[in-house]
Amino acid sequence: MTSLYLLIPLSLLLLALAVWAFFWAVNNDQFDDLDGPAHRILFDDDLAEPPKRRPAKTPAERDEPRP
């Protein structure tokens, strides 16, 4: 029974801390755009420059016999 005198105020304090953290996150726009970063990773390659093509290898570089 004596442990309830400690656990009830502690749980109320923890609840108050969680409510404060939630409202702080809402006020600081932490939940503003939830879908943007998830979709941005899929289309990230479109923004980068295209990969540079390597020149074609000559027969000597391919280790093919010359005709």
Residue, then its C-alpha position, 0 to 999 in steps of 0.5 A: m500500500t505504501s508503494l502506491y503513495l510513490l507510484i501514483p504521483l510518479s505515474l501522473l508526473l510521467l503522464a504530464l511529461a508525455v502530454w507536454a512532449f506531445f504538445w511541444a512536438v505539435n507546436n514545433d511542426q514535428f508532425d507537419d509533413l509525414d509523407g514527404p520524406a517517405h516518398r522523397i527517397l523513392f524519387d531521389d535519383d531523378l534529382a541527381e545528374p545521370p551517371k556518366r557513360r564509360p567509353a566502349k572498350t577496344p578489342a585489346e582491352r577486351d582481350e579478344p583476338r584480332p582478326 
